């Protein structure tokens, strides 16, 4: 599964839980937020590596 698809799934799950979960933060929501943060950081790292490779660095 690509990073973009995984990020979209996590963001959708988090939005659904926030909207339909009465705004209560549960352990599963903290886990989803943590996974989303790690996934976005990993995607940003890959993006910067590809950008540097295009420059020939």
C-alpha positions as CSV (number, residue, x, y, z in Angstrom):
1,X,0.0,0.0,0.0
2,X,1.4,3.4,-0.9
3,X,2.1,6.0,1.7
4,X,-0.5,8.4,0.3
5,X,-3.3,5.8,0.5
6,X,-2.3,4.8,4.1
7,X,-2.2,8.5,5.1
8,X,-5.7,9.1,3.5
9,X,-7.1,6.1,5.4
10,X,-5.7,7.2,8.7
11,X,-6.9,10.8,8.2
12,X,-10.4,9.5,7.3
13,X,-10.6,7.3,10.3
14,X,-9.5,10.1,12.6
15,X,-12.0,12.6,11.1
16,X,-14.8,10.0,11.4
17,X,-14.0,9.3,15.0
18,X,-13.8,13.0,15.8
19,X,-17.1,13.8,14.1
20,X,-19.2,10.8,15.2
21,X,-17.4,10.0,18.5
22,X,-18.8,13.1,20.3
23,X,-15.3,14.6,20.3
24,X,-14.0,12.2,23.0
25,X,-10.4,11.2,22.6
26,X,-9.9,7.5,23.1
27,X,-6.7,5.4,23.1
28,X,-7.4,4.3,19.6
29,X,-7.5,7.9,18.4
30,X,-4.1,8.6,20.0
31,X,-2.8,5.5,18.2
32,X,-4.2,6.7,14.9
33,X,-2.7,10.2,15.4
34,X,0.6,8.6,16.2
35,X,0.5,6.5,13.1
36,X,-0.5,9.5,11.0
37,X,2.4,11.6,12.4
38,X,4.9,8.8,11.7
39,X,3.5,8.2,8.2
40,X,3.6,11.9,7.3
41,X,7.2,12.3,8.7
42,X,8.3,9.3,6.7
43,X,6.6,10.6,3.5
44,X,8.3,14.0,4.0
45,X,11.7,12.3,4.4
46,X,11.2,10.3,1.2
47,X,10.1,13.5,-0.6
48,X,13.2,15.4,0.5
49,X,15.4,12.5,-0.5
50,X,13.8,12.4,-4.0
51,X,14.1,16.1,-4.3
52,X,17.9,15.9,-3.4
53,X,18.4,13.1,-5.9
54,X,16.8,15.2,-8.7
55,X,19.3,17.9,-8.0
56,X,22.2,15.4,-8.2
57,X,23.3,15.9,-4.6
